[in-house]
């Protein structure tokens, strides 16, 4: 899709870049230099959208004609937020806690221009098969999921062997509800 303005994807995620490219968008990649922190009292279901807007604010002072797309994905298990694991031990703990259970993957998106800000989110319910420690350790050692919320990627080996059920958008679990992004960006099409 050809847009009236230059498009910036503010994400270093190869998965988001892949989804945007496959949806037909031409864009440049610029990573916002922000610390991904949120207020302790913010409800879990608002965190992804909050962080996407926080990333967009980084670009606001220098916006001219560009359209900036930011996103953030979190995994919610009960009331607990599982962000990106800091190390192998934390990744093992996260995947162990997801084993045999259903969790929510929530991605917040912000589309920013100098005239407007559009924010939305999408959620997907994901149910994992039971995983044993050998499977968890194999996945972590082979795929190094340290850049992924909840310590897993649905498109990786673990998604093929352990995702029992998905209710909602698969692409949202990959990190971007591309169907919603596409609909919003259509308003900027030539």
N, C-alpha and C positions, 0 to 999 in steps of 0.2 A: 504494500500500500504506500502510495506516495503522499507525503504530508506537506502542508504549506510551509512548515517551519522545520529547522534542523531538530533532530531528536537526540537526546542524551539519555542513555541508560546508565543510571548511577548505581552500578553493581559490578563487582568483580566476579560474581557467580557465573561459572561456565554454563550452568543449567538455565539461568535466566537469559543469558545471551543466546543460547541455542533456541529457546522458545520464541524469543522476539524475532530472531532471524527466520525461523521456520514459519512464523505468522506473516512474513513478508515485509518486515520493517527494516529500514536502513537507519543505522544509528552509530554514534560514537559512544565509547565507554569512558566514564569518568567516575572514580570512586570518591565518595564524600569522606572527608576527614573529620569524623565525629565519633565520640565515644558512645557506644550503644548501651545507654543506661536509661532506666525509667523509674518513676516514683514507686516506692515500696507499696503504697496503698492503691496503686492503679489496678483495677480488676484485670484478671488474666486475659479476658477476651478483648481488651482494649490495647494491649501492649504492642501487638504487631503493627496496628495502624499508627499508634503513637510514634514508634521507632521509624516507620516509613516517613512520617511527616517531619520528624527530627532530621532525618537525612536530607529531605528536600530543602529544609531551611538553610542548609549549608550553601546551596546554589542561589538562593534568593537575591543576595546583594549584587550578583554579577549577571543576572538574567537580562537578556535583550529579546531576541526573537525565538529563543530555543524553547523546546518542550522538554522537561525533565521528568523521567519516570524513576521513582525509588520504590523499594519493596523491602519488607522484612518478614521472615517466617519464624514462628515459634511453635513448639509442641507443648500441648497442655495435657497433663495426666492428672485427673482430679482437679485440684486447685494449684498444682505445682507446674511451674514453667521449666521446660527443658530447652535451654538455648544450646549454643555450640559447646561441646565438651572442651575443657582446658587440657586434658591429658588422657592417656589410655585408661587409667583407673576410673575416671569420671565417665568415659564412654562405656566401659563395661557396666558400671552401675546404672547408667541410663537405659541401655539395651536390656539389662536384666529386669529393670522395673517395667519396661514395655512388654516383655515376653508374656504371651497369653492374655493380653489385656487390650482394651479399646482406648484410644486416645484421640485428641483433636489436633489437627494441624491447621493453624490459622496463619494466613498471609495477609498483611496489610500493604496497600499500594497507595502512593501519592503521585498524582500527575500535576506538575506545577508549571505555570507560565507566568509572565509578569502581570497578567490580568486576572488569573484565577488559580485556585487550588481545588483539585478534586481528590477526595480521599475515600477509600472503600476497603472492604476486606472480604475474604472468603474463608469458609471453614469446611473441613473434610474430616469425617470420622474414619479412623484407620484401626483395624483389628489385626494384631499379630498372632501367629501361631506360637506355641510354646517353643522357646529356644533353649538349647543347653549351653553350658559354658564354653564347650569346644567350638560351637557354631559362632557364638558371640566373639570369642577371641580370634577365630579365623577371619571373620569379617573385618574386625578392627585392624588386625595386622595386615591384611591384604588391601583394604580399601581406604584406610586412614581417614575416617569420616569426621575429622576435627573441624571442618568448615560447615558442618550441617547441623541444623537444629535437631535435637533428639538423638544425635549421633548416628543418623542413618540417611541414606538416599534411596527413595523408592525405585529409582532406575538402576540401582546397583544389585549385586548378587542377593543381598538380604531381601530386597523387594520381590525378587523372583521366587525365593524359597520360603519367605516368612509372612508376606502380606496376605492374610486370610480373607479380608474383606475391606472394601473401600466404599464409603458412602459420600459421594460428592466428587469434585474434580480431582482426577489423578495429577493433572498439571499443577494444581495448587499444592499438592504434596511435594512435587518437584521444586516448588519455590515461587511459582507465579501463576495466578489465575488468569491465564492468557486470554480466555474467552471474554472476561470482563475488561481487561486492558484493551483488547481489540475494539470492543464496542465503544469505549470512551475515546480512544484515539481516532475513530472514524470521523468524529466531529471536526478533526483538523485535516481531513483528507482534501486533496486537490479536487 
